[in-house]
Amino acid sequence: RDLHLLSRRQRQMCIRDSYMTFKLAVRTVAKRHGLHATFMPKPNFGMKGSALFYNMFLCKNGVNVFSDPDEEYGLSKEAYYFMGGIMKHIKGMTLINNPIINSYKRLVPGYNAPVDITWSRTNRTPLIRLTNVGTIGSRVILRSPDGASNPYLVLAGCLAAGLEGIRKELEPPVCMDDVSEEDKVKFDILPRNLREAIRAFEEDEFLQQVIGKTLSQIIINEKTDEWEEFSRQVTAWEVEKYLDRV
């Protein structure tokens, strides 16, 4: 069906459902050929992980409200405020964007995955990148989510946080493009593991209201159990690292 003929809610559902259908189709085709397709965030040590970038913009009367041809970079105040809202809640959103133990093996320095809570108009590696390249116009690109995330929850969190940013005119933190090496600004960082992400989500009442109190508590409980189970494991790395040294 032509997306332009669908209602706003139908278009949103179509995009999210298409992603889930894509994952199912890829896995099915791979299985037919005796292979297994995974969307695991970091299946291989020493290699870049697998990300799921969210390329977002808002339209009003068919016009991209993130675009402003009079601004130096072609971005409207709404685009910056939308990003400011997401960055305000990004720590709590990390539990949704990066929901499994393995997610945090991807969010490490050296592999083009975001670690600091930063944004840029020109750099392609920060948490959020702004762009106006192409016919669509200006967009806000969130680079932290991975393939283990639930796209319905990720988009709900992004939209709610972004709209709060627009309503409250939340300015984003300093742009990494405007910071010199001499300034040595210490950026805030994303949660480093699942336990930190759980705590950040627990502290974000706004996000819990967006997700729903009941579902939020289920997520907290299940992910806490997952972290506790992982914490009890003795990995091959630990055995190799410490067996002969202690």
C-alpha positions in Angstrom: 0.0 0.0 0.0 1.1 3.6 -0.7 2.3 5.0 2.7 0.9 8.4 1.7 -2.6 6.9 1.7 -2.3 5.6 5.3 -3.1 7.3 8.5 -0.2 8.5 10.8 -0.7 5.5 13.1 -0.9 3.1 10.2 2.4 4.5 8.8 4.1 4.1 12.2 2.9 0.5 12.5 3.9 -0.3 8.9 7.5 0.9 9.5 7.9 -1.1 12.7 6.1 -4.2 11.4 8.3 -4.1 8.3 11.4 -4.3 10.4 10.1 -7.3 12.3 9.0 -8.9 9.1 12.5 -8.3 7.7 14.2 -10.1 10.6 11.9 -13.0 10.2 12.5 -13.2 6.5 16.2 -13.1 6.8 16.3 -15.8 9.4 14.0 -18.0 7.4 16.0 -17.7 4.2 19.2 -18.3 6.1 17.8 -21.4 7.7 16.8 -22.8 4.2 20.4 -22.6 3.2 21.7 -24.3 6.3 22.8 -21.0 7.9 21.8 -19.0 11.0 21.2 -15.2 10.7 21.7 -13.3 14.0 21.0 -9.7 15.0 23.2 -10.1 18.1 24.9 -6.8 18.8 28.4 -8.1 19.2 28.8 -11.7 17.9 32.5 -11.5 17.2 35.3 -10.2 19.4 37.6 -7.6 17.9 35.2 -6.7 15.2 32.5 -3.9 14.8 29.1 -4.8 16.2 25.7 -4.8 14.6 23.7 -1.6 15.1 20.2 -0.4 14.4 20.2 3.3 13.6 17.0 5.3 13.9 16.7 8.0 11.3 14.0 10.4 12.5 12.1 13.5 11.4 8.7 15.1 12.1 6.3 16.3 9.5 3.5 18.9 9.7 1.1 19.2 6.7 3.6 17.1 4.7 6.5 19.4 5.5 9.6 18.3 7.4 9.7 20.6 10.5 13.3 19.7 11.2 14.4 21.6 8.2 15.3 25.3 8.2 17.0 26.6 5.0 17.9 29.8 6.9 20.0 28.1 9.5 23.7 27.5 8.9 23.3 23.7 8.8 19.7 23.6 7.5 18.3 22.5 10.9 15.4 24.0 12.7 15.1 24.7 16.4 12.6 21.8 16.6 15.3 19.5 15.4 17.7 20.6 18.1 15.0 20.5 20.8 13.9 17.0 19.7 17.5 15.9 20.1 17.8 17.6 23.4 14.8 15.7 24.7 16.3 12.4 23.6 19.7 13.2 25.1 18.0 14.1 28.4 16.5 10.7 28.7 19.1 8.6 26.8 20.5 6.9 29.9 17.2 5.6 30.9 16.4 4.7 27.3 19.5 2.6 27.1 17.8 -0.3 28.8 15.3 -0.3 25.9 17.8 0.5 23.1 20.3 -2.0 24.4 18.4 -4.7 26.3 20.8 -7.6 26.7 24.2 -8.4 28.3 25.9 -8.5 24.8 24.7 -5.1 23.9 27.3 -3.5 26.0 30.1 -5.4 24.4 29.3 -3.3 21.3 29.2 0.1 23.1 32.9 0.3 23.7 35.6 2.6 22.4 37.4 1.8 19.1 34.6 0.3 17.0 32.7 3.4 15.9 29.9 2.7 18.4 28.8 5.5 20.6 30.1 5.7 24.2 29.9 9.3 25.1 26.6 11.2 25.2 27.5 13.5 22.3 26.1 14.8 19.0 27.5 16.2 15.8 26.6 17.8 12.6 29.6 16.5 10.7 31.1 13.5 12.6 29.5 10.2 11.8 30.4 8.3 15.0 28.7 10.1 18.0 25.5 9.1 19.8 23.4 11.4 17.7 24.2 12.7 14.2 22.3 15.5 12.5 22.0 15.6 8.8 20.1 17.3 6.0 21.6 15.2 3.1 19.1 13.9 0.6 15.6 14.8 -0.6 13.9 14.0 2.8 15.5 17.0 4.5 16.9 17.3 8.0 17.0 14.3 10.3 18.1 13.3 13.8 19.9 9.9 13.7 20.2 7.9 16.9 23.1 5.4 16.7 23.0 3.6 20.0 20.2 1.0 19.5 21.0 -2.5 18.4 19.2 -5.4 16.8 18.2 -7.0 20.1 15.9 -4.0 20.9 12.2 -3.9 20.5 11.5 -1.3 17.8 8.0 -0.5 19.2 9.5 0.4 22.6 12.5 2.3 21.1 10.3 4.5 18.8 7.9 5.1 21.7 10.7 6.3 23.9 12.3 8.4 21.2 9.1 10.1 20.1 8.0 10.8 23.7 11.4 12.2 24.8 11.8 14.2 21.6 8.4 15.8 21.8 9.1 16.6 25.4 12.2 18.3 24.2 10.2 20.4 21.8 7.5 21.3 24.3 10.1 22.4 26.9 12.6 23.8 24.4 15.4 21.6 25.8 18.8 22.6 24.4 21.2 19.7 23.7 24.6 19.7 25.5 27.6 21.2 23.8 28.2 19.9 20.3 31.4 17.8 19.9 32.2 19.8 16.7 32.6 23.0 18.8 35.0 21.5 21.4 38.7 21.7 20.7 41.3 19.3 22.0 42.6 22.0 24.3 39.2 22.4 26.0 39.1 18.7 27.0 35.4 18.7 27.8 34.4 15.5 29.7 31.3 14.3 28.1 28.8 12.2 30.1 28.7 8.5 29.1 26.1 5.9 28.3 25.6 3.1 30.9 28.5 0.7 30.6 26.6 -2.5 31.4 23.1 -3.9 31.8 23.1 -3.2 35.6 23.8 0.5 35.0 21.1 0.7 32.4 18.6 -0.9 34.7 19.4 1.7 37.4 19.1 4.6 34.9 15.7 3.3 33.7 14.5 2.9 37.3 15.4 6.6 38.0 13.5 7.9 34.9 9.9 8.3 35.9 9.0 9.9 32.6 10.1 6.9 30.5 8.3 4.5 32.8 5.1 6.4 32.3 5.7 6.3 28.5 6.3 2.5 28.6 3.7 1.9 31.2 4.2 1.1 34.9 3.3 -2.5 34.6 5.5 -3.3 31.5 8.3 -1.2 33.0 8.3 -3.2 36.2 8.3 -6.5 34.1 11.3 -5.2 32.1 13.1 -4.2 35.3 12.5 -7.6 37.0 13.4 -9.7 34.0 16.6 -7.7 33.2 17.6 -7.8 36.8 17.3 -11.6 36.8 19.3 -11.7 33.6 22.1 -9.6 35.1 22.1 -11.7 38.3 22.3 -14.9 36.2 25.2 -13.5 34.2 27.0 -12.3 37.3 27.1 -15.9 38.6 28.8 -17.2 35.5 32.5 -18.0 35.2 33.6 -17.3 31.7 36.3 -18.7 29.6 38.0 -15.3 29.6 38.2 -15.4 33.4 39.7 -18.9 33.5 42.3 -18.0 30.9 43.1 -14.7 32.5 43.4 -15.7 36.2 43.7 -19.5 36.5 47.5 -19.5 36.5 47.9 -16.1 38.2 46.0 -16.5 41.4 
